[in-house]
Amino acid sequence: MSSTTFINALLVDRPGSTYTVHISAGIVQSILPSNSPSPARTPAESEIIDLDGRFYLGPSLVDAHVHFTSWTLNSSRPDLSSATSAREAIRLMEEAATKDRGGGETTAPLVGRDYRVGKWPDIKEMTKENLDHIAPHRPVILISGDLHTLWFSTKGFQHLGIDPLGQVGVLYEKPAFEAMNALNRVGEEELFPLIDEAGKAAAALGVTQIIELEQSHNIPNWLHRVSKGFNSLRVECGMYTEHIEDAISRGLKSGDQVPGGEGLVTVGAFKVVTDGSLGARTAYCCDPYPSTTSYGLRVHSPSTLASLLTHATSHSLKLAIHAIGDAANSLTLTTLAAMNPPPLPSHLLDDKELAERFWKGRTERAFPYRSLVDAGAQIRLGSDAPVAPLNPWFSIAAGISRSQPDEESLGGGGGGGWHPEQCLTNREAYEASTANGRAGIREGEVADLCVVDRDPLSATPGELRGIGVGGTMLGGRWTHRVGI
């Protein structure tokens, strides 16, 4: 394995000096001040990289919650996030269908993504008939931004083997998840080039690890991808009820490296979904949604939830629990002695207007990051991509500012955002996103590193969103490098 020596490097969390950092055998071997009276001896074969006192070397980043296949496939699907009504979403899909026909007629599904139904005034327009005319010879399917609802044309239902008779046009929660899994069931040979490119794009942001929670059999999928040459990320593979027995039968426990994974594939958590989403108004709440008698969706009874969690933990599998509403969190917390799910700070920006609408008078309990930290909880930040972009810098900025970028420019950020009493500090948000869980690097650690053009501990939220990543190392091996 090659070795690398950084000279004149600024180090995150070590202000006031530059350093010489030697990497070999995938490990940070030494860190010495540049002006050390006993300078580090650089091996003759080591590549010397002069950071010129301008670039910061720090730990690489982790996205603690992604659906990687969905994120990859959604990147090429028409974006409906700007639609403010069902009618506008239909218009955007009409435009996409017209543009798509430029390459000739096709019967392939036309799939739109990222519509946000929470504030639409015309949800009754979400019928299959209103999508049928868009592409009469093609299935048309729209995926919501929170992944909890799908809107179908008649052919869209038929394409996935669902009888359209009796269907209005929208599926929610478990039926929607099952339909989306079927829609995303692309052959691995066709999918691999897209997955490989998406991995490289994540590495270009300083990311070396993802927590994969795609609703599929993630361990064999990622073993296949590694066998095909994927090597840009470490992947911790989550599992669902239908996959857990396979891991148990193989004696696999959370944290284990999976044989054949080249050290990149590890066993993750058992994921349990306890309720729905805020946008779909299926998050399970203590109070009914405005102007309704609905409290949302409770997926499991207390006894069933306890049985699922006990079974997993008895086989040394850690837990990842989806609980959005306050009643769902209460149910979970009464089932567990303690719970530590990865918060999703970008969601607070997506959901804050909906929270003010559907949880009015209770929003001080939404996304309570400061309260969690002050209570001693260890937090890890994630995007839930494709719900929010796979970009930990966005998550860090959101945790600090609790503001949208345009609000930050008007004075938000650093305590001026939505419920500013719940803002994190730069250090807290950054450490909740780094591979080693700290702000800086240490001798003896695995060399999962990134080189950035500013100090994450002093950067503004806007600067963090636009931070330049000059290089990313995974175990001392470059997965991204530009300009250094």
NUKOLMI-642156 format. One record per residue (C-alpha): residue number from 0; residue in one letter; x, z, y. Coordinates in nm, 2 decimals, m for minus. Each point is the difference from the previous one (the first is absolute). Layout:
NUKOLMI-642156
  drenvo  vexti       u       w       v
     NUM      A       X       Z       Y
...
END
This chain:
NUKOLMI-642156
  drenvo  vexti       u       w       v
       0      M    0.00    0.00    0.00
       1      S    0.13   m0.09    0.34
       2      S    0.08    0.26    0.27
       3      T   m0.07    0.00    0.37
       4      T    0.15    0.19    0.29
       5      F   m0.19    0.04    0.33
       6      I    0.22    0.07    0.29
       7      N   m0.10    0.11    0.35
       8      A   m0.35    0.08   m0.13
       9      L   m0.25    0.21    0.19
      10      L   m0.18    0.22   m0.24
      11      V   m0.36    0.11    0.03
      12      D   m0.02    0.37    0.04
      13      R    0.37    0.03    0.09
      14      P    0.02   m0.06    0.38
      15      G    0.31   m0.01    0.21
      16      S    0.25   m0.19   m0.22
      17      T    0.06   m0.30   m0.21
      18      Y    0.09    0.02   m0.37
      19      T    0.17   m0.18   m0.29
      20      V   m0.23   m0.01   m0.30
      21      H    0.13   m0.12   m0.34
      22      I   m0.24   m0.13   m0.27
      23      S    0.10   m0.07   m0.35
      24      A   m0.16    0.02   m0.35
      25      G   m0.33    0.01    0.18
      26      I    0.07    0.34    0.16
      27      V    0.09    0.12    0.35
      28      Q    0.35    0.11   m0.09
      29      S    0.13    0.13    0.34
      30      I   m0.11    0.05    0.36
      31      L    0.27    0.08    0.25
      32      P    0.01   m0.02    0.38
      33      S    0.17   m0.31    0.13
      34      N    0.26    0.22    0.18
      35      S    0.07    0.22   m0.30
      36      P    0.36    0.12   m0.02
      37      S   m0.02   m0.09   m0.38
      38      P   m0.16   m0.34    0.01
      39      A   m0.17   m0.13   m0.31
      40      R    0.21   m0.22   m0.22
      41      T   m0.18   m0.33   m0.04
      42      P    0.04   m0.17   m0.34
      43      A    0.16   m0.34    0.03
      44      E   m0.30   m0.17   m0.16
      45      S   m0.25    0.17    0.23
      46      E   m0.19   m0.22    0.25
      47      I    0.05    0.14    0.35
      48      I   m0.31   m0.02    0.23
      49      D    0.06    0.10    0.36
      50      L   m0.32    0.13    0.15
      51      D    0.18    0.02    0.34
      52      G   m0.17    0.32    0.11
      53      R   m0.32   m0.20    0.05
      54      F   m0.19    0.03   m0.33
      55      Y   m0.14    0.31   m0.17
      56      L    0.05    0.06   m0.37
      57      G   m0.27    0.21   m0.17
      58      P   m0.21    0.03   m0.32
      59      S   m0.22   m0.28   m0.10
      60      L   m0.38    0.02    0.00
      61      V   m0.28    0.05   m0.25
      62      D   m0.36   m0.12    0.02
      63      A   m0.18    0.27   m0.19
      64      H   m0.32   m0.20   m0.07
      65      V   m0.03   m0.37   m0.05
      66      H   m0.20   m0.25   m0.21
      67      F    0.28   m0.25   m0.02
      68      T   m0.18   m0.29   m0.17
      69      S   m0.29    0.02    0.24
      70      W    0.24    0.02    0.29
      71      T    0.18   m0.31   m0.12
      72      L   m0.31   m0.21   m0.07
      73      N   m0.17    0.11    0.32
      74      S    0.28   m0.14    0.21
      75      S   m0.12   m0.35   m0.05
      76      R   m0.37    0.07    0.03
      77      P   m0.21   m0.06    0.32
      78      D    0.02    0.31    0.22
      79      L   m0.35    0.13    0.11
      80      S    0.12    0.32    0.17
      81      S   m0.10   m0.14    0.34
      82      A   m0.37   m0.05   m0.10
      83      T   m0.23    0.23    0.18
      84      S   m0.31   m0.10   m0.20
      85      A   m0.11   m0.16   m0.32
      86      R   m0.08   m0.32    0.19
      87      E    0.35   m0.02    0.14
      88      A    0.15    0.06   m0.34
      89      I   m0.20   m0.30   m0.13
      90      R    0.12   m0.21    0.29
      91      L    0.37    0.09   m0.08
      92      M   m0.06   m0.09   m0.36
      93      E   m0.16   m0.33    0.10
      94      E    0.32   m0.08    0.20
      95      A    0.22    0.10   m0.29
      96      A   m0.20   m0.23   m0.24
      97      T    0.03   m0.29    0.24
      98      K    0.37    0.05    0.04
      99      D    0.05    0.04   m0.38
     100      R   m0.18   m0.33   m0.06
     101      G    0.29   m0.17    0.18
     102      G    0.18    0.00   m0.33
     103      G   m0.28   m0.16   m0.19
     104      E   m0.30    0.13   m0.19
     105      T    0.05    0.30   m0.23
     106      T   m0.21    0.24   m0.21
     107      A    0.24    0.29    0.04
     108      P   m0.15    0.32    0.14
     109      L    0.01    0.03    0.38
     110      V    0.08    0.37    0.06
     111      G   m0.01    0.17    0.34
     112      R    0.15    0.34    0.06
     113      D    0.00    0.30    0.23
     114      Y   m0.35    0.00    0.14
     115      R   m0.09    0.34    0.16
     116      V   m0.38    0.06   m0.04
     117      G   m0.02    0.34    0.15
     118      K   m0.11   m0.11    0.35
     119      W   m0.18   m0.32   m0.09
     120      P   m0.35   m0.01    0.15
     121      D   m0.13   m0.25   m0.26
     122      I    0.10    0.12   m0.34
     123      K   m0.34   m0.13   m0.14
     124      E    0.15   m0.35    0.05
     125      M    0.24    0.08   m0.28
     126      T   m0.18   m0.21   m0.26
     127      K    0.12   m0.25   m0.26
     128      E   m0.21   m0.27    0.16
     129      N    0.18    0.04    0.33
     130      L    0.33   m0.09   m0.17
     131      D   m0.13   m0.28   m0.23
     132      H    0.02   m0.27    0.26
     133      I    0.36    0.07    0.10
     134      A    0.15   m0.18   m0.30
     135      P   m0.29   m0.12   m0.22
     136      H    0.23   m0.10   m0.29
     137      R    0.22    0.31    0.02
     138      P   m0.03    0.37   m0.07
     139      V    0.01    0.19    0.33
     140      I    0.10    0.37   m0.01
     141      L    0.09    0.24    0.29
     142      I    0.20    0.31   m0.05
     143      S   m0.05    0.29    0.24
     144      G    0.29    0.16    0.18
     145      D   m0.03    0.32   m0.19
     146      L   m0.04   m0.18   m0.34
     147      H   m0.32    0.19   m0.08
     148      T   m0.25   m0.28    0.06
     149      L   m0.01   m0.37   m0.10
     150      W   m0.24   m0.26    0.14
     151      F   m0.08   m0.30   m0.22
     152      S   m0.16   m0.34    0.01
     153      T   m0.21   m0.10   m0.30
     154      K    0.29   m0.19   m0.15
     155      G    0.23    0.29    0.08
     156      F   m0.21    0.22   m0.23
     157      Q    0.00   m0.26   m0.27
     158      H    0.37   m0.06    0.02
     159      L    0.06    0.36   m0.10
     160      G   m0.27    0.00   m0.27
     161      I   m0.25    0.20    0.20
     162      D   m0.36   m0.11   m0.02
     163      P   m0.11   m0.07    0.36
     164      L   m0.36    0.06   m0.08
     165      G   m0.10    0.33    0.16
     166      Q    0.32    0.02    0.20
     167      V   m0.05    0.01    0.38
     168      G    0.36   m0.10    0.07
     169      V    0.22    0.32    0.02
     170      L    0.16    0.22   m0.27
     171      Y    0.12    0.35    0.08
     172      E    0.26    0.23   m0.16
     173      K    0.05   m0.02   m0.37
     174      P   m0.17   m0.34   m0.05
     175      A    0.19   m0.13    0.30
     176      F    0.33    0.13   m0.14
     177      E   m0.06   m0.17   m0.33
     178      A   m0.09   m0.32    0.17
     179      M    0.31    0.01    0.22
     180      N    0.22    0.07   m0.30
     181      A   m0.15   m0.31   m0.18
     182      L    0.05   m0.21    0.32
     183      N    0.37    0.11    0.03
     184      R    0.07   m0.06   m0.37
     185      V    0.25   m0.28    0.07
     186      G    0.24   m0.10   m0.28
     187      E    0.33    0.18    0.04
     188      E    0.19   m0.33    0.00
     189      E   m0.19   m0.12    0.29
     190      L    0.00    0.33    0.18
     191      F    0.37    0.09   m0.04
     192      P    0.14   m0.22    0.28
     193      L   m0.25    0.16    0.24
     194      I    0.08    0.35   m0.12
     195      D    0.37   m0.07    0.03
     196      E   m0.03   m0.12    0.36
     197      A   m0.22    0.30    0.09
     198      G    0.26    0.23   m0.14
     199      K    0.27   m0.16    0.21
     200      A   m0.22    0.02    0.31
     201      A   m0.04    0.38   m0.06
     202      A    0.38    0.03   m0.04
     203      A    0.04   m0.17    0.34
     204      L   m0.19    0.30    0.14
     205      G    0.24    0.25   m0.15
     206      V   m0.22    0.08   m0.30
     207      T    0.16    0.07   m0.34
     208      Q   m0.29    0.16   m0.18
     209      I   m0.38   m0.04   m0.03
     210      I   m0.26    0.22   m0.18
     211      E   m0.20   m0.27   m0.18
     212      L   m0.37    0.09   m0.04
     213      E   m0.14   m0.34   m0.08
     214      Q   m0.30    0.03   m0.23
     215      S    0.17   m0.17   m0.29
     216      H    0.24    0.09   m0.28
     217      N    0.29    0.04    0.23
     218      I    0.28    0.10   m0.23
     219      P    0.00   m0.32   m0.22
     220      N   m0.06   m0.22    0.30
     221      W    0.30    0.14    0.18
     222      L    0.22   m0.01   m0.31
     223      H   m0.08   m0.37   m0.02
     224      R    0.09   m0.06    0.36
     225      V    0.33    0.18   m0.03
     226      S    0.08   m0.21   m0.31
     227      K   m0.07   m0.31    0.21
     228      G    0.26    0.12    0.26
     229      F   m0.20    0.22    0.25
     230      N    0.26    0.24    0.14
     231      S   m0.09    0.07    0.36
     232      L   m0.20    0.33   m0.04
     233      R   m0.03    0.30   m0.21
     234      V   m0.35    0.03   m0.13
     235      E   m0.18    0.32   m0.10
     236      C   m0.29   m0.11   m0.21
     237      G   m0.33    0.18    0.03
     238      M   m0.27   m0.02   m0.27
     239      Y   m0.37    0.04   m0.04
     240      T   m0.22    0.14   m0.27
     241      E    0.01   m0.32   m0.21
     242      H    0.39    0.00    0.00
     243      I    0.09    0.37   m0.03
     244      E   m0.02    0.02   m0.38
     245      D    0.26   m0.28   m0.03
     246      A    0.25    0.21    0.20
     247      I   m0.09    0.31   m0.20
     248      S    0.04   m0.17   m0.33
     249      R    0.35   m0.12    0.10
     250      G    0.10    0.35    0.11
     251      L    0.04   m0.10    0.37
     252      K   m0.02    0.25    0.27
     253      S   m0.01   m0.03    0.38
     254      G    0.35   m0.07    0.13
     255      D    0.13   m0.15   m0.32
     256      Q    0.18   m0.33    0.02
     257      V   m0.18   m0.25   m0.21
     258      P    0.23   m0.16   m0.27
     259      G    0.07   m0.36    0.09
     260      G   m0.06    0.05    0.37
     261      E    0.37   m0.02    0.10
     262      G   m0.04    0.33    0.18
     263      L   m0.25   m0.14    0.24
     264      V   m0.33    0.09   m0.18
     265      T   m0.11    0.36   m0.04
     266      V   m0.32    0.17   m0.11
     267      G   m0.22    0.11    0.29
     268      A   m0.32    0.19    0.04
     269      F   m0.34    0.00   m0.17
     270      K   m0.24   m0.12    0.27
     271      V   m0.35    0.14    0.02
     272      V   m0.26   m0.13    0.25
     273      T   m0.25    0.27    0.10
     274      D   m0.21   m0.18    0.26
     275      G   m0.02   m0.32    0.21
     276      S    0.11   m0.10    0.35
     277      L   m0.10    0.07    0.35
     278      G   m0.05   m0.37    0.09
     279      A   m0.25   m0.04   m0.29
     280      R   m0.16    0.33    0.08
     281      T    0.06    0.11   m0.35
     282      A    0.26    0.28    0.07
     283      Y   m0.16    0.31   m0.14
     284      C   m0.09    0.24    0.29
     285      C   m0.14    0.34    0.06
     286      D   m0.25   m0.14    0.25
     287      P   m0.20   m0.32   m0.02
     288      Y    0.10   m0.32    0.18
     289      P   m0.18   m0.05    0.33
     290      S   m0.36   m0.12   m0.02
     291      T    0.02    0.01   m0.39
     292      T   m0.05    0.25   m0.28
     293      S    0.31   m0.12   m0.17
     294      Y    0.29    0.24   m0.06
     295      G    0.22   m0.28   m0.14
     296      L    0.11   m0.04   m0.36
     297      R    0.13    0.27   m0.23
     298      V    0.18   m0.18   m0.29
     299      H    0.05    0.29   m0.24
     300      S   m0.17    0.33   m0.07
     301      P    0.21    0.31    0.05
     302      S    0.04    0.04   m0.38
     303      T    0.10   m0.36   m0.06
     304      L    0.25    0.01    0.29
     305      A    0.15    0.32   m0.14
     306      S    0.03   m0.16   m0.35
     307      L    0.17   m0.31    0.13
     308      L    0.25    0.19    0.20
     309      T    0.07    0.26   m0.27
     310      H    0.06   m0.28   m0.26
     311      A    0.26   m0.17    0.23
     312      T    0.19    0.31    0.11
     313      S    0.01    0.13   m0.36
     314      H    0.21   m0.31   m0.08
     315      S    0.23    0.04    0.30
     316      L   m0.16   m0.27    0.21
     317      K   m0.03    0.07    0.37
     318      L   m0.32   m0.07    0.19
     319      A   m0.11   m0.24    0.28
     320      I   m0.35    0.08    0.11
     321      H   m0.21   m0.21    0.23
     322      A   m0.22    0.23    0.20
     323      I   m0.12   m0.12    0.34
     324      G   m0.31    0.20    0.09
     325      D    0.01    0.37    0.07
     326      A   m0.23    0.07   m0.30
     327      A    0.23   m0.20   m0.22
     328      N    0.30    0.20    0.12
     329      S   m0.18    0.32   m0.05
     330      L   m0.08   m0.10   m0.35
     331      T    0.36   m0.09   m0.07
     332      L    0.14    0.31    0.15
     333      T   m0.23    0.22   m0.20
     334      T    0.12   m0.18   m0.31
     335      L    0.37    0.03    0.08
     336      A    0.21    0.29    0.10
     337      A    0.17   m0.23    0.24
     338      M   m0.01   m0.37    0.09
     339      N    0.26   m0.22    0.16
     340      P   m0.13   m0.36    0.05
     341      P    0.21   m0.24    0.21
     342      P   m0.17   m0.02    0.34
     343      L   m0.07   m0.35    0.14
     344      P    0.06    0.02    0.37
     345      S   m0.08   m0.36    0.08
     346      H   m0.35    0.07   m0.13
     347      L   m0.06    0.24    0.28
     348      L    0.04   m0.29    0.24
     349      D   m0.23   m0.22   m0.21
     350      D   m0.26    0.27   m0.05
     351      K    0.00    0.21    0.32
     352      E   m0.29   m0.19    0.17
     353      L   m0.20    0.01   m0.33
     354      A    0.08    0.37   m0.03
     355      E   m0.13    0.06    0.35
     356      R   m0.32   m0.19   m0.10
     357      F   m0.06    0.13   m0.35
     358      W    0.17    0.34    0.03
     359      K   m0.09    0.09    0.36
     360      G    0.08    0.36    0.08
     361      R    0.22    0.04   m0.31
     362      T    0.30   m0.23    0.07
     363      E    0.23    0.29    0.06
     364      R    0.01    0.02   m0.38
     365      A    0.10   m0.37   m0.04
     366      F    0.37   m0.08   m0.08
     367      P    0.12    0.35    0.08
     368      Y    0.37   m0.06   m0.04
     369      R    0.12    0.27    0.23
     370      S   m0.22    0.26   m0.18
     371      L    0.14   m0.11   m0.33
     372      V    0.36    0.02    0.11
     373      D   m0.06    0.34    0.16
     374      A   m0.16    0.13   m0.32
     375      G    0.32   m0.09   m0.19
     376      A   m0.12   m0.32   m0.17
     377      Q    0.25   m0.27   m0.08
     378      I   m0.14   m0.33    0.12
     379      R    0.10   m0.36   m0.09
     380      L   m0.13   m0.29    0.21
     381      G   m0.14   m0.32   m0.15
     382      S   m0.19   m0.31    0.12
     383      D   m0.25   m0.07   m0.28
     384      A    0.10   m0.36    0.05
     385      P   m0.18   m0.23    0.03
     386      V   m0.24    0.24    0.18
     387      A    0.28    0.04    0.26
     388      P    0.33   m0.20    0.01
     389      L    0.28    0.10   m0.23
     390      N    0.23    0.11    0.28
     391      P    0.11    0.37    0.00
     392      W    0.11   m0.03    0.37
     393      F   m0.37   m0.06    0.09
     394      S   m0.09    0.31   m0.20
     395      I    0.27    0.21    0.16
     396      A   m0.12   m0.12    0.35
     397      A   m0.36    0.07   m0.08
     398      G    0.08    0.35   m0.13
     399      I    0.18    0.08    0.32
     400      S   m0.23   m0.16    0.26
     401      R   m0.35   m0.01   m0.17
     402      S   m0.05   m0.30    0.23
     403      Q   m0.03   m0.37   m0.02
     404      P    0.29   m0.19    0.15
     405      D   m0.20   m0.11    0.30
     406      E   m0.10    0.37    0.06
     407      E    0.36    0.11   m0.02
     408      S    0.09   m0.24    0.28
     409      L   m0.26    0.18    0.21
     410      G    0.15    0.33   m0.05
     411      G   m0.09    0.09   m0.36
     412      G    0.25    0.11   m0.26
     413      G    0.21    0.31   m0.03
     414      G   m0.31    0.22    0.04
     415      G   m0.24   m0.22    0.19
     416      G   m0.19   m0.16   m0.28
     417      W   m0.32    0.07   m0.20
     418      H   m0.01    0.38   m0.07
     419      P    0.36    0.04    0.14
     420      E    0.01    0.35   m0.14
     421      Q    0.05   m0.16   m0.34
     422      C    0.30   m0.22    0.10
     423      L    0.32    0.02   m0.20
     424      T    0.35    0.01    0.15
     425      N    0.24   m0.29   m0.05
     426      R    0.19    0.20   m0.25
     427      E   m0.31    0.10   m0.20
     428      A   m0.14   m0.35   m0.02
     429      Y    0.34   m0.16   m0.08
     430      E    0.09    0.25   m0.27
     431      A   m0.34   m0.06   m0.15
     432      S    0.10   m0.36   m0.05
     433      T    0.36    0.00   m0.11
     434      A    0.13   m0.05   m0.35
     435      N    0.18    0.34    0.00
     436      G   m0.26    0.19    0.19
     437      R    0.25    0.08    0.28
     438      A    0.09   m0.15    0.33
     439      G    0.37   m0.05   m0.09
     440      I    0.22   m0.10   m0.29
     441      R    0.24    0.23   m0.20
     442      E    0.30   m0.05   m0.22
     443      G   m0.09   m0.02   m0.37
     444      E   m0.34   m0.16    0.06
     445      V   m0.11   m0.34   m0.14
     446      A    0.08   m0.26    0.26
     447      D   m0.36   m0.10    0.09
     448      L    0.07   m0.07    0.37
     449      C   m0.10   m0.21    0.29
     450      V    0.18   m0.10    0.33
     451      V   m0.22    0.00    0.31
     452      D    0.05   m0.08    0.37
     453      R   m0.13    0.33    0.14
     454      D   m0.03    0.36   m0.09
     455      P   m0.33    0.07   m0.17
     456      L    0.01    0.37    0.11
     457      S   m0.01   m0.09    0.37
     458      A   m0.18   m0.34    0.00
     459      T   m0.34   m0.03    0.16
     460      P   m0.29   m0.11   m0.23
     461      G    0.02   m0.35    0.16
     462      E    0.37   m0.02   m0.07
     463      L   m0.06    0.11   m0.36
     464      R   m0.25   m0.27   m0.05
     465      G    0.25   m0.26    0.11
     466      I    0.32    0.15   m0.15
     467      G    0.26   m0.24   m0.11
     468      V    0.13    0.03   m0.36
     469      G    0.34   m0.15   m0.04
     470      G    0.04    0.09   m0.37
     471      T   m0.15    0.18   m0.30
     472      M    0.19    0.13   m0.30
     473      L   m0.15    0.10   m0.33
     474      G    0.25    0.19   m0.21
     475      G    0.29   m0.13    0.21
     476      R   m0.12   m0.36   m0.05
     477      W   m0.12   m0.21    0.29
     478      T   m0.37   m0.10   m0.02
     479      H   m0.01   m0.12    0.36
     480      R    0.27   m0.07    0.25
     481      V    0.00   m0.18    0.33
     482      G    0.23    0.02    0.30
     483      I    0.24    0.27   m0.13
END
